[in-house]
Amino acid sequence: MRSTFRLLANVKPARYLEPFAPTGITGLVTHPSPRPTLIYLYTTTLQKLKAFPESSVYRQSTEAVTRHRLQIVESTKPPGYEAWLERVKKAIGTEPERFASLLRPDGSYAGVLRGDGSDNPRGEEWDGEALEPTSEGPARTPEEEARWHQAIEDSTNAENESDFHTHAMKWENEPALEAEQVAEIENQIGAGLLEEVIQVAEGELKLVDEMSKSKVWEELEEKPTPGQWSYFERKDSA
């Protein structure tokens, strides 16, 4: 149902979702790169969970959900992905030390590169002031909109030359998902729009740090009283 809100928020159907356009949910705009963002959040969460004992119930349950959702996201590849990956491998092969920071532990590469050179596609945490969503359309200038459409066209054209240069670390971001692919991922995860899924993933990543600090796998300092965690049992009438 919520995916319908996104469609209604856009005046006309398109092959790609308009970045930063209204989703139909107040205060939530269309994310420009949901796939690499979720992959980054999920893989980081799984990496941090390794610090928990394997017997930890929190680790077991969180790993199961995170791995399941990561598999769904990774299995859906945008048009032009394989060609993009080949260009990435080719560029990294020429100067592996220059791009070492973008090679992840699982052997994949960063799908999005920030201006500061890091591979966190989400950037710094939202401070409540940085974004000003509007219900009247994308919060971008005509020039920015033109650049976006050109970037979409370039990223889906398999015959384009590599966007890499050996003299400067210029990273070609992963191609965008089509609107139908976004909807398919949302249906498989079943937790609302991808933007909502991203918010949940961000919250889980923060929670992992807090749970680690608290060492939730250790015994309670104050033991619960007998029967404290027992549910009330229904007594059958005679």
C-alpha positions in Angstrom: 0.0 0.0 0.0 2.8 2.4 0.9 4.4 1.9 -2.5 1.2 3.3 -4.0 1.9 6.5 -2.1 5.2 7.0 -3.9 3.5 6.5 -7.3 0.8 9.0 -6.4 3.5 11.5 -5.3 5.0 11.5 -8.8 3.0 13.3 -11.5 3.9 10.8 -14.2 5.3 7.2 -14.2 9.0 6.9 -15.0 11.6 4.2 -15.5 13.5 5.5 -12.6 12.3 7.1 -9.3 13.2 10.8 -9.0 15.8 11.3 -6.2 14.6 13.5 -3.4 11.0 13.6 -4.8 8.2 13.1 -2.2 7.4 9.5 -1.3 3.9 10.2 -0.1 5.0 10.0 3.5 5.5 13.3 5.3 9.2 14.1 5.8 10.5 11.2 3.8 12.0 11.8 0.3 13.1 9.3 -2.3 16.6 8.1 -1.6 19.1 8.6 -4.5 21.0 5.3 -3.9 19.1 2.8 -1.8 20.8 -0.4 -2.9 24.4 0.5 -2.1 23.2 2.3 1.1 21.4 -0.9 2.4 24.4 -3.1 1.4 26.7 -0.8 3.3 24.4 -0.7 6.4 23.8 -4.5 6.4 27.4 -5.6 5.8 28.6 -3.2 8.5 26.0 -4.5 11.0 27.0 -8.1 10.3 30.7 -7.2 10.7 30.0 -5.6 14.1 27.9 -8.6 15.2 30.9 -10.8 15.0 32.1 -9.2 18.3 29.1 -10.9 20.0 29.4 -14.5 21.2 27.7 -17.0 18.9 25.4 -18.0 21.7 24.0 -14.4 22.0 20.3 -14.5 21.2 20.4 -10.9 20.0 23.2 -11.8 17.5 21.4 -14.9 16.2 18.1 -13.1 15.6 19.7 -9.9 14.1 22.0 -11.8 11.9 19.1 -13.9 10.5 17.0 -10.9 9.6 20.0 -8.9 8.3 21.4 -11.7 6.1 17.9 -12.3 4.7 17.4 -8.7 3.7 20.9 -8.3 2.4 20.4 -11.3 0.1 17.2 -9.8 -1.3 19.0 -6.4 -2.0 22.1 -7.9 -3.5 20.2 -10.3 -5.8 18.5 -7.4 -7.5 21.0 -5.7 -9.8 20.3 -2.5 -11.7 20.7 -2.3 -15.5 24.3 -1.9 -16.5 25.6 -3.3 -13.2 27.8 -6.0 -14.7 29.4 -3.5 -17.1 29.9 -1.1 -14.2 31.5 -3.8 -12.1 33.9 -4.6 -15.0 34.9 -1.0 -15.3 35.5 -0.9 -11.5 37.7 -4.0 -11.5 39.6 -2.6 -14.5 40.3 0.7 -12.8 41.2 -0.9 -9.5 43.5 -3.3 -11.3 45.7 -0.5 -12.6 46.2 1.1 -9.2 45.0 -1.2 -6.4 46.6 0.8 -3.6 44.7 4.0 -4.6 41.3 2.3 -4.4 42.1 -0.1 -1.5 39.8 1.8 0.9 36.8 0.9 -1.4 37.4 -2.8 -1.4 35.1 -4.4 1.2 35.9 -7.5 3.3 33.5 -9.6 1.3 35.3 -8.8 -1.9 32.7 -6.3 -3.3 33.3 -2.6 -4.0 31.7 0.6 -2.7 28.6 1.4 -4.8 28.7 5.1 -3.9 31.6 7.4 -3.1 31.1 10.6 -1.0 32.9 13.8 -1.8 35.2 13.3 1.2 36.4 10.0 -0.3 34.6 7.6 2.1 32.3 4.8 1.0 29.4 5.6 3.4 26.6 6.4 0.9 24.4 7.8 3.6 27.0 10.4 4.8 26.8 12.0 8.2 23.8 11.5 10.3 20.9 13.8 9.6 20.8 16.5 12.1 17.2 17.5 11.6 18.2 20.6 9.6 20.1 19.4 6.6 17.0 18.3 4.5 13.9 20.3 3.9 11.5 18.0 2.2 8.8 19.6 0.1 5.5 18.2 -1.2 5.7 20.2 -4.4 8.5 18.3 -6.1 12.2 17.5 -6.1 14.3 19.9 -3.9 16.8 20.5 -6.7 17.6 23.2 -9.2 17.0 22.8 -13.0 20.8 22.4 -13.4 21.0 19.7 -10.8 18.0 17.9 -12.3 19.7 18.0 -15.7 22.9 16.5 -14.3 21.0 13.7 -12.6 19.3 12.7 -15.8 22.6 12.7 -17.6 24.2 10.6 -14.9 21.3 8.1 -15.2 21.8 7.9 -19.0 25.6 7.5 -18.7 25.4 4.8 -16.0 23.0 2.7 -18.0 25.0 3.0 -21.3 27.3 0.0 -21.4 29.4 1.4 -24.2 30.5 4.5 -22.3 34.2 4.8 -21.5 35.3 4.3 -18.0 34.7 7.2 -15.6 38.1 6.6 -13.9 41.3 8.6 -14.1 44.6 7.4 -12.7 45.7 10.9 -11.6 42.7 11.5 -9.4 40.4 9.2 -7.5 37.2 9.7 -9.4 34.7 7.0 -8.6 31.8 6.0 -10.9 28.8 5.3 -8.7 26.7 2.2 -9.1 23.8 2.5 -11.7 20.4 3.3 -10.3 17.7 0.7 -9.7 14.6 0.9 -11.9 11.3 1.8 -10.3 10.0 -1.8 -10.8 13.1 -3.2 -9.1 12.6 -1.0 -6.1 9.0 -2.1 -5.8 10.1 -5.8 -6.1 12.6 -5.4 -3.3 10.0 -3.6 -1.1 7.5 -6.5 -1.7 10.1 -9.1 -0.8 11.2 -7.4 2.4 7.6 -6.4 3.3 8.5 -3.6 5.6 7.3 -0.5 3.8 9.2 1.7 1.3 13.0 1.3 0.9 13.5 4.6 2.6 11.7 3.2 5.7 13.8 0.1 5.4 16.9 2.2 5.4 15.8 4.1 8.5 15.3 0.7 10.3 18.8 -0.5 9.1 20.4 2.7 10.4 18.7 2.3 13.8 19.8 -1.3 14.0 23.4 -0.3 13.2 23.3 2.2 16.1 21.6 -0.5 18.4 24.4 -2.9 17.7 26.9 -0.5 19.2 24.8 0.1 22.2 24.2 -3.6 22.8 27.9 -4.2 22.5 28.7 -1.6 25.0 26.2 -3.1 27.4 27.5 -6.6 26.9 24.0 -7.9 26.7 25.2 -11.5 26.4 26.5 -11.5 30.0 24.5 -12.6 33.0 22.2 -10.0 34.8 23.8 -8.4 37.8 20.4 -8.7 39.6 18.8 -12.1 39.1 15.1 -12.1 38.2 12.7 -13.4 40.8 11.3 -16.9 40.2 8.5 -16.7 37.7 9.2 -13.1 36.6 9.4 -14.0 32.9 6.7 -16.6 33.0 3.4 -16.0 31.2 0.1 -16.3 33.0 -1.4 -19.7 32.3 -5.0 -20.1 31.6 -6.8 -22.5 33.9 -9.5 -24.6 32.4 -12.7 -24.6 34.3 -14.0 -27.9 35.7 
